[in-house]
Amino acid sequence: MADDLFDLSGKVALITGGSRGLGLQMARAFARHGADVIVASRKLDACEEVAAEIRAMGRNAKAYAVHAGRWAEMERLIEEVYADFGRIDILVNNAGMSPAVPSHEVTEQLFDSVMSLNFKGPFRLASEVAHRMSQGDGGVIINISSTGALMPLPAVIPYSGAKAALNAMTVSLAHEYGPKVRVNSISAGPFLTDISKAWSEEARETSDNALGRPGRPEEIVTTALFLASPASSFTTGAIVRCDGGQN
């Protein structure tokens, strides 16, 4: 049964960007399958709401306010989580942003902000947590990437470049910290998260993929559960596409 395959009982999961969108769906799913969940994002009140929802399921949960693109804040987050929970078994690098700006109008500040949130911060968090996992009982890291790293998308080149770097990091970390630590990426396609509110009505209803539509946020769940659980025990260093069959 899927419940047995995706059993996360006794695990501690940290999810950045866990207060909304795909992160929120993963936080709920991990809790339903037995994990205690740490919810981290910039807005503490939003994280507290999710943590309260998870505690109502009978799981332990805590909210942390952090900027996932800042090196020092990732280090502080790690220290606080290990002090409070003693370990991290599952890390999901989910926080990110993808502002659409014509390439010739991208400022250095915007470029640095996009790279920091989508690659610099996730690198620091994943590498430090992977090191600790490798010295303990092992663990799983999931990086939320994008089809933008695999196909040409205009006006989001810094974002696409950062996600391509995230994919490269995934493969490298899997080899550096294996076999005790498994590291994989989910290459996410278009999903109807908060960002889709800025899309046209047509884009919210149709997509240039095999299924002909964007994904519902909850459709990320089984891919994330697969990679977080022992069901994927022989899967590491993989870029797993969850994009409706993007061209």
N, C-alpha and C positions, 0 to 999 in steps of 0.2 A: 504494500500500500504506500501511497505517496507520503502519508504522515510518518511512516517508519523510515522511508528513504531520506526525508528531509528533517529528521529529528535533530533539533539544536538544544536539547535539554542540557542545562548546566553550563551553556556557553555564554560568554560575554561579548557582545557585538558593539562596536563603535561606528556610527554613521555620521559623516559630515554632510551638511546640507540636509539633515534628517527631519526638518520641521515641515517640509512641504514637497509636493511633486513626487518624483521617483523615490527620493529618500524617505519620505513619509510612508509610502507604500511598503518599502522594504522594512522599515522599522516595525510596522504593524505585523507584517508577515513573519519576521524573525521572532517576535514576541509570541505570536500564535503557535509557533513551532517550538517554544520552550526557552528561548534565549532571553537573558537580561540585556537591556538595550541602553546605550549611551547616545543621546541625541545632541549633536553639536551644530550650531550655526551662529550667525551674528546676532540674531534677535532672541534674547533669553526667554522672553515671555512666550514666544511661539514654540520654543523647545520645551518649556515647562508644560504647555498644553499637551504636547505629544507624550511627554514623560508621564503625566497624570493619566492619560488614556491607557498607556501600557501597564502602569501599576494597577489600574482597574482590572486588567486581565489576570492579575496575580503574579506578575513578573516584577523584578526590580528594575528601576529605570532612573536615570539622572540626566539633567539638562546642563549643558555647558555653553557659555557664550564665547565664541572664538571667531576670528577672521581666518579662514582656511588658507589664505594666500600668504600669511605672514609667518616666517620661519620661527621666530621666538614664541609666537602663540601656539604653534604646533608642539614645540618642546614643552611649554607649560601645560598644554592639554594632556600630553602623554604622562607627565609627572603626576598630575592630579588624578587621572583615571587609574593609574597603577596604585596610587595611594588609597583610592576609594574602593577599587574592585580587585586589586592584586594582579590583574592580568587583562589581556585582550586576546580573545580567541579568533574573532572575525573583525576585520577592518574593511569598511567600505569608503573609499575616496569618491564621494558623490558631488560635493560642492563644486560649482562651476558657473561660468557665464559666457554668453556668446553674442555680444552686441554686434549688430550689422552696421558696418560703416564702410563706405568706399575706401579702398586701400590707400589712395593718395591723401585721404583725410585723417588717417589714423595718426594720433599724436604719440609721442614717446611715452607719455604717462598712461594712455589707454593700452598701448602695447604691453608695457610692463605689468599693468594691472591684470590683463587677460592671461599673460604667461604665468604670473605669480599664483593666481587662483586655480588655474587649470593644470599647472605642472610643478612650479617651484614648491608650493605648500604641500601638495600630494607627495612629491618626492621625499621631502623631509619627514613627513608623517609615516609614509610607508617604509622607508629605509630604517628609521629608528625602531618602529614597531616590529618589522621583520627581524631585526637583530635581536630584540628581546624575545620574540617568539622562538627563534632558533636556539636560544640559550635555555628555553623552558620546554614546554610540551608541544611546541609547534603551533601552527595556526593557518589561517586563510586570509588573503588580501584580495579584494575585488576593486578594481579601478573602473569607474564609469567613464567610458570613452564615447566616441561619436562616429557616425558614418562620415562626418566631415573630415576625419583623418584618412579615409579610404577613397573618397571621391571628391571631385572638384566642386567647391561651393564658393561662389563669389561673395565678396564683402565681409567675409569672416576668416581671412587668412591667418591672423594671429591665433585665433581659436583653433582652427584646423591644425596649425603647426603645433600648438600645445598638446592637442589630443594625440597627434602622431608621436610626439615625444613620450606621452603617457603610455602609448602602446609599446614603444621601444623599452621603456622602463619596466613594463610588466614582464616582458620576456627576460630581460637581464636580471631582475630581482628573483625571478623563479629559479634561475640557474645559480645565482649567488647564494641564496638562502635555502634552496632545496637540499635534502628531501623533506625536511621538517616543516617547511613553509611553502604552501602553494599560492601562486600569484596569477590571477587571470584578469582580463578586461571584458567588460560588456560593451560592445559597440552598439550604442543605442541610436535608433532611427528617430523619426519625428514622433513625439508623444504630446498628447493634449494636456500638458502641464500649464502652469501659470504663464509661461512664455507664449503659449499659443493664443493668448488673448490679443496679442498684437498682430496675429496672422489674419489674412483675408478669410472670408467665410468659406470660399472654395478650398483654401489650404487646410481648414479645420475639418473638412468633409472628405477630401480626396488627397491622394499622395501618389507620387511616381514610384510605386513599389509594386511587388507582385500581388499584395492584398488590396491595393488601390485605396488605402486609407491610413491616417495616422494611428498610432497605438493609444490605447487607453492606459493611464498610468499604472493601473493594477496588473497590466499584462507584462510588466517587468518582473513580477514576483517569482514565477517559477524558474526563470533563468537565474535570478539571484539566489534562490533557495538551492538550486542544483549546485552552484559554485560554492556556496557557503557550507554545504553539508557533506557528509561522507559519500553521498551519491556520486560525487565527482572526484573520488579519491585518485583516479589516474589522469586527471585533467589539470595541467599547470602550464604556464607560459602561453596560454591560448587567448586569442581575441575572438570572443563569442558574439556573433551578430544577433541582435534582437531588434530588427528593423523592418519587419513585414516584407522582406525580400527586396531591399533597396537596390536599384540598378547601379 
